[in-house]
Amino acid sequence: MLGLLLFDRHTAEILYNLLYKFLNALYIDWCVMLLNASSDDENTMTGRHVGLVTRIAWCAKFNVLRMWCTPHHIDIIVKSSAEGNDGGAYVKDIYSFSVHLRS
């Protein structure tokens, strides 16, 4: 897992350049070791031609397994399960409660 500070726009090119420099500084042959790239399904990350995961996969020596990250899978499952309770009333109540706590 990786967290890098980014004080610029979140375009695929900027993200790619930052990640590429970081991985090269960490381990120069990272592209030989890369097996998997996971992300959310946002176009910046998965765009067919210029998405971050696409650009990273082009650098890899071998085929890269591309998939959604596990927290996004869990988020989708939890949201659909919660919305199934009482026709979504549970989710609305929890949201209202969290708004109340923040105020």
KASULFEN-V303355 format. One record per residue. PHI is phi in whole degrees, 0 to 359 (* if undefined). OMEGA is omega in whole degrees, 0 to 359 (999 if undefined). Layout:
phi=[PHI	PHI]
omega=[OMEGA	OMEGA]
//
This chain:
phi=[*	221	228	242	285	226	256	232	296	264	276	299	295	294	298	298	299	296	294	298	297	297	295	295	289	285	201	298	262	299	291	280	269	291	241	219	223	238	199	282	261	285	302	301	272	241	308	299	254	230	292	301	296	297	295	295	297	296	285	290	284	248	298	252	281	254	206	291	285	301	302	289	299	297	301	297	294	295	298	292	292	294	289	283	277	53	63	92	297	300	295	297	295	295	298	300	296	293	296	298	295	287	275]
omega=[189	174	179	177	180	183	182	176	181	176	181	181	180	178	180	181	178	181	179	178	180	181	177	178	181	182	189	181	183	183	176	184	186	180	189	172	181	181	170	186	180	182	178	183	190	181	187	184	187	178	182	181	178	180	178	179	178	181	186	179	182	177	183	175	181	181	175	179	185	179	178	175	181	180	180	181	181	179	181	177	181	180	177	179	177	178	179	181	179	181	179	179	179	178	179	179	180	175	178	180	180	183	999]
//
